[in-house]
Amino acid sequence: MAKLMQLEIVTPDKSLLKRDDVAYVYAETVVGPIGILPNHAPLIGTLAESPLKYRSEDNKEHYLFIDGGFVEISNNKVIILSAVAEMAENIDLARAEAAEARALGHIENPEPTIDLEIIGQNLKRAKGRIRTVKLARG
């Protein structure tokens, strides 16, 4: 029985992360959260805009923001494909909070030239980034 997994996080621009020492992954799919341990059953799922957490072999927890995408689990390998993925330590909390406030302002006072669907997506991203940073800071 394998005790560790490989985790790879890929965006269109780059391979953001590739580790072979991962003991646990937590992700949020569109149908609910999923905890992934070694020897997890094969799975392909759709990810929500949300934090992703993984625990490395040294028991340290790491956080990233995932802007939706897909997860594939097979043979102790977890692959995350997302248009945007950011390490928690690279997220500017003040900027994310300002984006959240802007989006809420547009929703509360809609203008005919503003696409509320796009504003809703921006709000989800801002909230996801804020959650990610707050989780990482404990």
N, CA, C and O of each residue as an XYZ file, in Angstrom:
552
protein
N       0.836     -1.181      0.000
C       0.000      0.000      0.000
C       0.884      1.248      0.000
O       1.720      1.418      0.888
N       0.702      2.110     -0.981
C       1.477      3.346     -1.060
C       1.041      4.303      0.035
O      -0.143      4.406      0.356
N       2.018      5.004      0.606
C       1.707      5.954      1.661
C       1.671      7.385      1.144
O       1.194      8.280      1.842
N       2.161      7.611     -0.054
C       2.216      8.954     -0.615
C       1.670      8.960     -2.031
O       1.541      7.922     -2.681
N       1.353     10.169     -2.489
C       0.833     10.339     -3.852
C       1.652     11.406     -4.561
O       2.400     12.168     -3.948
N       1.482     11.428     -5.861
C       2.046     12.512     -6.661
C       0.927     13.518     -6.913
O      -0.203     13.134     -7.215
N       1.243     14.803     -6.790
C       0.291     15.873     -7.072
C       0.887     16.772     -8.137
O       2.018     17.242     -8.014
N       0.108     17.005     -9.187
C       0.541     17.905    -10.255
C      -0.580     18.901    -10.515
O      -1.737     18.517    -10.686
N      -0.228     20.187    -10.542
C      -1.192     21.245    -10.818
C      -0.722     21.974    -12.063
O       0.376     22.529    -12.106
N      -1.591     21.959    -13.085
C      -1.221     22.482    -14.401
C      -2.210     23.553    -14.828
O      -3.423     23.379    -14.711
N      -1.673     24.673    -15.327
C      -2.478     25.729    -15.935
C      -2.073     25.820    -17.402
O      -1.090     25.194    -17.799
N      -2.796     26.577    -18.214
C      -2.393     26.704    -19.621
C      -0.986     27.283    -19.789
O      -0.308     26.994    -20.775
N      -0.549     28.099    -18.827
C       0.761     28.752    -18.922
C       1.915     27.886    -18.466
O       3.017     27.975    -19.006
N       1.664     27.039    -17.460
C       2.789     26.339    -16.842
C       2.327     25.172    -15.981
O       1.143     25.013    -15.683
N       3.293     24.377    -15.601
C       3.082     23.372    -14.566
C       3.442     24.065    -13.255
O       4.620     24.273    -12.962
N       2.437     24.418    -12.473
C       2.640     25.213    -11.260
C       3.294     24.401    -10.151
O       4.093     24.926     -9.376
N       2.952     23.121    -10.079
C       3.421     22.317     -8.954
C       3.521     20.867     -9.385
O       2.657     20.357    -10.098
N       4.586     20.207     -8.946
C       4.719     18.765     -9.153
C       5.476     18.224     -7.947
O       6.662     18.501     -7.763
N       4.765     17.444     -7.125
C       5.364     16.888     -5.914
C       5.082     15.397     -5.844
O       4.039     14.921     -6.292
N       6.035     14.670     -5.271
C       5.894     13.226     -5.099
C       5.705     12.830     -3.639
O       5.694     11.643     -3.314
N       5.556     13.821     -2.756
C       5.529     13.542     -1.318
C       4.225     13.981     -0.660
O       4.236     14.512      0.451
N       3.107     13.762     -1.337
C       1.821     14.258     -0.852
C       1.057     13.130     -0.152
O       0.873     12.044     -0.701
N       0.620     13.421      1.071
C      -0.103     12.428      1.867
C      -1.613     12.603      1.789
O      -2.362     11.651      2.010
N      -2.070     13.831      1.472
C      -3.505     14.116      1.489
C      -3.785     15.331      0.618
O      -3.000     16.279      0.586
N      -4.917     15.295     -0.093
C      -5.372     16.437     -0.889
C      -6.841     16.674     -0.559
O      -7.632     15.733     -0.489
N      -7.197     17.946     -0.358
C      -8.592     18.338     -0.166
C      -8.940     19.298     -1.289
O      -8.248     20.293     -1.507
N     -10.014     18.994     -1.998
C     -10.478     19.862     -3.080
C     -11.994     19.960     -3.002
O     -12.662     19.114     -2.408
N     -12.518     21.008     -3.614
C     -13.966     21.178     -3.664
C     -14.425     21.006     -5.106
O     -14.017     21.749     -5.999
N     -15.283     20.008     -5.315
C     -15.852     19.799     -6.641
C     -17.193     20.522     -6.705
O     -17.684     21.025     -5.694
N     -17.773     20.572     -7.879
C     -19.063     21.248     -8.030
C     -20.186     20.504     -7.303
O     -21.256     21.071     -7.082
N     -19.958     19.250     -6.931
C     -20.974     18.491     -6.191
C     -20.618     18.313     -4.718
O     -21.350     17.651     -3.983
N     -19.507     18.895     -4.281
C     -19.130     18.821     -2.878
C     -17.648     18.576     -2.688
O     -16.918     18.352     -3.653
N     -17.201     18.621     -1.431
C     -15.777     18.450     -1.142
C     -15.335     17.001     -1.290
O     -16.133     16.070     -1.192
N     -14.032     16.842     -1.529
C     -13.461     15.507     -1.654
C     -12.112     15.487     -0.944
O     -11.282     16.378     -1.121
N     -11.918     14.455     -0.142
C     -10.631     14.212      0.495
C      -9.965     13.054     -0.221
O     -10.584     12.013     -0.442
N      -8.714     13.233     -0.582
C      -8.007     12.231     -1.383
C      -6.811     11.718     -0.589
O      -5.922     12.483     -0.212
N      -6.806     10.430     -0.348
C      -5.710      9.749      0.331
C      -5.070      8.763     -0.637
O      -5.660      8.458     -1.673
N      -3.876      8.255     -0.325
C      -3.277      7.235     -1.186
C      -4.239      6.071     -1.424
O      -5.036      5.714     -0.556
N      -4.148      5.502     -2.594
C      -4.977      4.383     -3.043
C      -6.442      4.757     -3.228
O      -7.318      3.896     -3.154
N      -6.710      6.030     -3.466
C      -8.072      6.494     -3.748
C      -8.547      5.847     -5.045
O      -7.751      5.592     -5.948
N      -9.822      5.588     -5.128
C     -10.408      5.034     -6.353
C     -10.220      6.024     -7.502
O     -10.224      7.235     -7.283
N     -10.055      5.519     -8.719
C      -9.939      6.416     -9.874
C     -11.170      7.313     -9.984
O     -12.295      6.886     -9.724
N     -10.932      8.566    -10.375
C     -12.016      9.538    -10.423
C     -11.635     10.684    -11.348
O     -10.473     11.084    -11.414
N     -12.617     11.201    -12.053
C     -12.480     12.460    -12.779
C     -13.625     13.336    -12.309
O     -14.779     12.908    -12.318
N     -13.314     14.570    -11.895
C     -14.340     15.463    -11.375
C     -14.129     16.890    -11.830
O     -13.048     17.266    -12.282
N     -15.185     17.676    -11.701
C     -15.143     19.098    -12.040
C     -14.955     19.890    -10.755
O     -15.704     19.717     -9.793
N     -13.956     20.757    -10.746
C     -13.633     21.539     -9.558
C     -14.390     22.858     -9.520
O     -14.684     23.450    -10.558
N     -14.698     23.307     -8.319
C     -15.307     24.618     -8.096
C     -14.199     25.650     -7.881
O     -13.049     25.292     -7.623
N     -14.551     26.925     -7.990
C     -13.614     28.000     -7.655
C     -13.456     27.965     -6.144
O     -14.381     28.323     -5.415
N     -12.293     27.537     -5.668
C     -12.161     27.290     -4.235
C     -10.709     27.058     -3.840
O      -9.833     26.909     -4.692
N     -10.469     27.030     -2.526
C      -9.140     26.646     -2.053
C      -8.890     25.160     -2.301
O      -9.820     24.353     -2.321
N      -7.641     24.823     -2.485
C      -7.196     23.434     -2.537
C      -6.115     23.310     -1.473
O      -5.230     24.160     -1.373
N      -6.190     22.256     -0.686
C      -5.198     22.035      0.368
C      -4.520     20.707      0.117
O      -5.159     19.735     -0.285
N      -3.214     20.672      0.357
C      -2.543     19.380      0.359
C      -1.570     19.332      1.526
O      -1.029     20.349      1.960
N      -1.367     18.120      2.015
C      -0.440     17.899      3.123
C       0.736     17.095      2.594
O       0.563     16.031      1.998
N       1.923     17.615      2.819
C       3.125     16.929      2.365
C       3.575     15.897      3.402
O       3.034     15.822      4.505
N       4.562     15.120      3.024
C       5.054     14.029      3.869
C       5.494     14.530      5.249
O       5.369     13.805      6.236
N       6.004     15.755      5.325
C       6.453     16.320      6.600
C       5.298     16.867      7.441
O       5.525     17.531      8.452
N       4.062     16.588      7.025
C       2.828     16.973      7.715
C       2.532     18.471      7.622
O       1.700     18.982      8.372
N       3.198     19.172      6.719
C       2.945     20.598      6.517
C       1.802     20.763      5.519
O       1.749     20.077      4.498
N       0.884     21.686      5.832
C      -0.243     21.944      4.938
C       0.066     23.123      4.027
O       0.652     24.120      4.450
N      -0.339     22.989      2.767
C      -0.111     24.006      1.744
C      -1.459     24.327      1.104
O      -2.305     23.446      0.947
N      -1.653     25.596      0.735
C      -2.926     26.038      0.170
C      -2.717     26.742     -1.163
O      -1.743     27.466     -1.365
N      -3.666     26.504     -2.069
C      -3.698     27.171     -3.365
C      -5.133     27.570     -3.660
O      -6.075     26.974     -3.140
N      -5.289     28.580     -4.497
C      -6.607     28.908     -5.029
C      -6.697     28.269     -6.404
O      -5.789     28.413     -7.223
N      -7.794     27.560     -6.658
C      -8.057     26.925     -7.943
C      -9.301     27.570     -8.532
O     -10.356     27.578     -7.899
N      -9.185     28.108     -9.735
C     -10.317     28.773    -10.394
C     -11.099     27.767    -11.235
O     -11.197     27.891    -12.455
N     -11.653     26.767    -10.544
C     -12.387     25.724    -11.256
C     -11.422     24.834    -12.031
O     -10.205     24.938    -11.878
N     -11.969     23.977    -12.847
C     -11.135     23.077    -13.641
C     -11.531     21.630    -13.418
O     -12.694     21.310    -13.174
N     -10.530     20.764    -13.509
C     -10.785     19.327    -13.420
C      -9.746     18.650    -12.541
O      -8.602     19.097    -12.449
N     -10.159     17.564    -11.895
C      -9.253     16.726    -11.125
C      -9.329     15.316    -11.702
O     -10.407     14.811    -12.012
N      -8.168     14.699    -11.838
C      -8.091     13.294    -12.242
C      -7.270     12.566    -11.188
O      -6.173     12.991    -10.827
N      -7.824     11.459    -10.704
C      -7.145     10.645     -9.698
C      -6.989      9.244    -10.271
O      -7.961      8.617    -10.691
N      -5.749      8.764    -10.281
C      -5.487      7.424    -10.791
C      -4.099      6.980    -10.344
O      -3.137      7.740    -10.455
N      -3.993      5.762     -9.843
C      -2.704      5.170     -9.482
C      -1.848      6.072     -8.597
O      -0.671      6.290     -8.880
N      -2.438      6.591     -7.534
C      -1.739      7.459     -6.582
C      -1.157      8.718     -7.214
O      -0.132      9.237     -6.772
N      -1.824      9.193     -8.246
C      -1.444     10.452     -8.886
C      -2.692     11.321     -8.984
O      -3.735     10.877     -9.465
N      -2.572     12.566     -8.523
C      -3.664     13.535     -8.578
C      -3.225     14.644     -9.525
O      -2.214     15.307     -9.293
N      -3.988     14.840    -10.587
C      -3.691     15.899    -11.553
C      -4.819     16.916    -11.499
O      -5.992     16.568    -11.628
N      -4.451     18.174    -11.306
C      -5.399     19.283    -11.293
C      -5.142     20.115    -12.542
O      -4.023     20.575    -12.768
N      -6.176     20.307    -13.350
C      -6.099     21.167    -14.532
C      -7.008     22.358    -14.283
O      -8.208     22.188    -14.062
N      -6.450     23.558    -14.317
C      -7.236     24.756    -14.041
C      -6.720     25.918    -14.880
O      -5.522     26.025    -15.142
N      -7.631     26.781    -15.294
C      -7.221     27.970    -16.050
C      -6.348     28.878    -15.194
O      -5.418     29.508    -15.697
N      -6.650     28.944    -13.894
C      -5.885     29.779    -12.961
C      -5.657     28.994    -11.679
O      -6.591     28.412    -11.126
N      -4.430     28.979    -11.213
C      -4.089     28.389     -9.920
C      -3.019     29.278     -9.294
O      -2.044     29.650     -9.947
N      -3.215     29.613     -8.018
C      -2.287     30.518     -7.338
C      -1.941     29.980     -5.963
O      -2.824     29.553     -5.218
N      -0.672     29.999     -5.627
C      -0.247     29.634     -4.286
C      -0.762     30.697     -3.319
O      -0.751     31.884     -3.643
N      -1.209     30.284     -2.144
C      -1.783     31.223     -1.170
C      -0.834     32.373     -0.863
O      -1.266     33.518     -0.727
N       0.455     32.073     -0.755
C       1.419     33.119     -0.398
C       1.610     34.157     -1.510
O       2.197     35.213     -1.275
N       1.118     33.862     -2.715
C       1.222     34.809     -3.828
C      -0.045     35.630     -4.037
O      -0.092     36.484     -4.923
N      -1.068     35.379     -3.232
C      -2.334     36.109     -3.374
C      -2.273     37.386     -2.544
O      -1.920     37.357     -1.365
N      -2.617     38.497     -3.167
C      -2.677     39.797     -2.492
C      -4.066     39.919     -1.861
O      -5.049     40.153     -2.564
N      -4.147     39.762     -0.536
C      -5.433     39.761      0.162
C      -6.168     41.086     -0.019
O      -7.375     41.090     -0.258
N      -5.468     42.198      0.090
C      -6.119     43.508     -0.061
C      -6.726     43.648     -1.458
O      -7.824     44.185     -1.611
N      -6.021     43.173     -2.456
C      -6.534     43.241     -3.833
C      -7.774     42.359     -3.989
O      -8.745     42.761     -4.631
N      -7.743     41.161     -3.406
C      -8.900     40.257     -3.484
C     -10.103     40.854     -2.763
O     -11.231     40.750     -3.246
N      -9.869     41.478     -1.611
C     -10.974     42.109     -0.881
C     -11.542     43.295     -1.655
O     -12.751     43.525     -1.638
N     -10.677     44.048     -2.332
C     -11.153     45.167     -3.161
C     -11.974     44.646     -4.337
O     -12.988     45.245     -4.695
N     -11.547     43.537     -4.940
C     -12.298     42.938     -6.053
C     -13.663     42.453     -5.577
O     -14.659     42.594     -6.286
N     -13.706     41.882     -4.377
C     -14.981     41.443     -3.809
C     -15.914     42.641     -3.605
O     -17.092     42.579     -3.956
N     -15.390     43.719     -3.045
C     -16.208     44.920     -2.800
C     -16.720     45.517     -4.112
O     -17.876     45.933     -4.197
N     -15.859     45.560     -5.135
C     -16.278     46.063     -6.455
C     -17.403     45.222     -7.029
O     -18.403     45.753     -7.514
N     -17.236     43.906     -6.971
C     -18.256     43.008     -7.524
C     -19.577     43.161     -6.776
O     -20.639     43.219     -7.395
N     -19.515     43.227     -5.462
C     -20.742     43.407     -4.677
C     -21.402     44.745     -5.001
O     -22.628     44.835     -5.063
N     -20.600     45.776     -5.206
C     -21.140     47.083     -5.591
C     -21.874     47.031     -6.914
O     -22.938     47.631     -7.062
N     -21.307     46.311     -7.885
C     -21.966     46.167     -9.195
C     -23.264     45.371     -9.078
O     -24.236     45.655     -9.777
N     -23.275     44.381     -8.199
C     -24.488     43.570     -8.025
C     -25.576     44.385     -7.328
O     -26.747     44.309     -7.699
N     -25.190     45.159     -6.325
C     -26.167     45.969     -5.580
C     -26.697     47.143     -6.405
O     -27.849     47.546     -6.243
N     -25.869     47.684     -7.279
C     -26.251     48.830     -8.120
C     -25.939     48.508     -9.579
O     -25.016     49.087    -10.151
N     -26.691     47.598    -10.187
C     -26.367     47.164    -11.550
C     -26.534     48.288    -12.572
O     -27.426     49.131    -12.472
N     -25.648     48.263    -13.545
C     -25.719     49.198    -14.670
C     -26.020     48.387    -15.920
O     -25.621     47.225    -16.013
N     -26.718     48.982    -16.884
C     -27.079     48.236    -18.097
C     -25.871     47.730    -18.888
O     -25.977     46.739    -19.612
N     -24.730     48.399    -18.756
C     -23.548     48.004    -19.533
C     -22.717     46.926    -18.843
O     -21.731     46.450    -19.404
N     -23.107     46.542    -17.636
C     -22.349     45.551    -16.864
C     -22.991     44.174    -17.028
O     -24.201     44.019    -16.865
N     -22.171     43.185    -17.350
C     -22.635     41.801    -17.475
C     -22.606     41.157    -16.084
O     -21.535     40.861    -15.554
N     -23.780     40.945    -15.504
C     -23.848     40.413    -14.140
C     -23.314     38.986    -14.029
O     -22.888     38.576    -12.950
N     -23.330     38.234    -15.109
C     -22.752     36.884    -15.072
C     -21.239     36.968    -14.860
O     -20.674     36.204    -14.078
N     -20.594     37.891    -15.554
C     -19.150     38.082    -15.378
C     -18.860     38.603    -13.974
O     -17.900     38.174    -13.333
N     -19.685     39.522    -13.501
C     -19.506     40.051    -12.143
C     -19.648     38.921    -11.120
O     -18.895     38.868    -10.147
N     -20.606     38.021    -11.336
C     -20.774     36.876    -10.441
C     -19.541     35.987    -10.419
O     -19.137     35.513     -9.357
N     -18.938     35.758    -11.584
C     -17.704     34.969    -11.656
C     -16.568     35.678    -10.924
O     -15.797     35.050    -10.198
N     -16.473     37.001    -11.124
C     -15.438     37.771    -10.424
C     -15.617     37.685     -8.911
O     -14.640     37.595     -8.169
N     -16.868     37.714     -8.461
C     -17.152     37.616     -7.030
C     -16.734     36.246     -6.489
O     -16.134     36.163     -5.417
N     -17.046     35.169     -7.223
C     -16.641     33.821     -6.799
C     -15.122     33.723     -6.679
O     -14.603     33.165     -5.713
N     -14.410     34.273     -7.677
C     -12.944     34.233     -7.644
C     -12.402     35.002     -6.441
O     -11.522     34.518     -5.728
N     -12.934     36.199     -6.224
C     -12.460     37.015     -5.098
C     -12.701     36.295     -3.775
O     -11.811     36.242     -2.927
N     -13.897     35.743     -3.595
C     -14.214     35.025     -2.359
C     -13.307     33.798     -2.191
O     -12.859     33.507     -1.082
N     -13.039     33.083     -3.285
C     -12.151     31.922     -3.228
C     -10.738     32.302     -2.832
O     -10.109     31.615     -2.027
N     -10.234     33.398     -3.394
C      -8.888     33.861     -3.033
C      -8.829     34.268     -1.559
O      -7.874     33.938     -0.855
N      -9.846     34.980     -1.104
C      -9.885     35.416      0.293
C      -9.910     34.204      1.224
O      -9.159     34.156      2.198
N     -10.762     33.233      0.933
C     -10.824     31.999      1.750
C      -9.484     31.287      1.782
O      -9.046     30.811      2.829
N      -8.830     31.216      0.611
C      -7.546     30.521      0.522
C      -6.512     31.170      1.429
O      -5.826     30.482      2.185
N      -6.398     32.484      1.356
C      -5.417     33.195      2.187
C      -5.745     33.020      3.668
O      -4.849     32.773      4.475
N      -7.004     33.144      4.026
C      -7.386     33.023      5.438
C      -7.141     31.612      5.965
O      -6.716     31.446      7.109
N      -7.401     30.601      5.151
C      -7.105     29.224      5.569
C      -5.603     29.026      5.757
O      -5.167     28.400      6.722
N      -4.825     29.560      4.836
C      -3.370     29.398      4.910
C      -2.792     30.086      6.142
O      -1.815     29.614      6.723
N      -3.395     31.195      6.535
C      -2.897     31.937      7.703
C      -3.403     31.361      9.016
O      -2.942     31.737     10.094
N      -4.358     30.443      8.911
C      -4.877     29.778     10.106
C      -5.866     30.611     10.803
O      -6.404     30.200     11.832
